Structure formats: structure tokens, C-alpha cells
Amino acid sequence: MAFADQKQHDGAWTTFVVKPGWVCSKASYGVLSWILGSSYSIELDELAATMIDLALHGGEDQVLLNKTIAMKGNELLRKK
């Protein structure tokens, strides 16, 4: 983050940090979310949708934690 905040890079790009929990496929998500809870696990599709949306449209928060990633990804996937 310090590198991206340097004045010489001002406006060249925006840095986002995505901190997912345990990333799993749809097949294993049910069991893992039951064991770990939804705060500690995320479906691969939700993670991918959120990261693509950040790359294309940016976002308000620079650091996204698992629960936010999952909620955003779920919302994006329901739109398609």
C-alpha cells in the first residue's frame, strides 16, 4: 500500500487489497461454510466476480474482507 501511495504514482492506478477467507468451489462450500461459518469461507465465483468488478469499476474501500467480498460477489452474480 505504501508503494501505491507514493506521490510519483499519483493517479497512475488504484490499489485494492482483497482478503478472502477459505476459497472453495460450489461443491465444497456447503460443508465448509457450515464448519467455518460464512465469515471465514467464500465461493470461488463470488471472489472472482468481486475482483473483476473492482478492476473494471473500482470501489470505495481499499481493503475488502471476506464478508464484504462474499456479499458483493453474491449481489453481482444474482444480476447476471
C-alpha positions in Angstrom: 0.0 0.0 0.0 2.9 2.4 0.7 4.2 2.0 -2.8 0.8 2.9 -4.3 0.5 5.9 -2.1 3.8 7.5 -3.2 3.4 10.9 -4.9 5.3 9.8 -8.1 2.5 7.2 -8.8 -0.3 9.7 -8.1 -3.3 8.9 -10.4 -1.5 6.0 -12.2 -3.6 3.3 -10.5 -5.7 2.5 -7.5 -4.7 -0.3 -5.2 -7.2 -2.7 -3.7 -6.4 -5.4 -1.2 -8.8 -8.4 -1.2 -8.6 -10.6 1.8 -10.8 -13.7 1.3 -11.2 -16.5 3.8 -11.1 -20.1 2.7 -11.8 -20.1 -1.0 -13.8 -23.1 -2.1 -15.8 -24.5 -5.0 -19.6 -24.7 -5.1 -19.4 -28.4 -4.4 -17.4 -28.0 -1.1 -18.9 -24.6 0.0 -21.9 -26.0 1.9 -19.8 -28.2 4.2 -17.0 -25.7 4.7 -19.4 -22.8 5.4 -21.2 -25.0 7.9 -17.9 -25.8 9.6 -16.1 -22.4 9.3 -19.1 -20.1 9.0 -19.8 -17.7 6.2 -17.3 -15.1 7.7 -14.4 -17.5 7.1 -15.2 -19.1 3.8 -16.2 -17.8 0.3 -17.2 -19.4 -3.0 -14.7 -19.0 -5.9 -17.4 -17.4 -8.1 -18.1 -14.7 -5.5 -14.5 -13.9 -5.2 -13.9 -13.7 -8.9 -17.0 -11.6 -9.5 -15.9 -9.1 -6.9 -12.3 -8.9 -8.1 -13.4 -8.3 -11.8 -15.9 -5.7 -10.7 -13.1 -3.9 -8.7 -10.8 -4.0 -11.7 -13.5 -2.6 -14.1 -15.3 -0.1 -11.8 -13.2 0.5 -8.7 -14.7 0.7 -5.3 -15.0 2.8 -2.2 -12.9 0.7 0.2 -9.3 -0.1 -0.5 -9.3 -3.2 1.8 -12.1 -5.8 1.4 -12.6 -8.5 4.0 -14.3 -11.9 3.4 -17.8 -11.0 4.4 -17.8 -7.8 2.2 -16.3 -9.8 -0.7 -19.0 -12.5 -0.4 -21.9 -10.1 -0.2 -20.7 -8.0 -3.2 -20.0 -11.2 -5.2 -23.4 -12.7 -4.4 -25.1 -9.4 -5.4 -23.1 -9.3 -8.7 -23.9 -12.9 -9.6 -27.6 -12.5 -9.0 -27.6 -9.7 -11.6 -26.4 -11.9 -14.4 
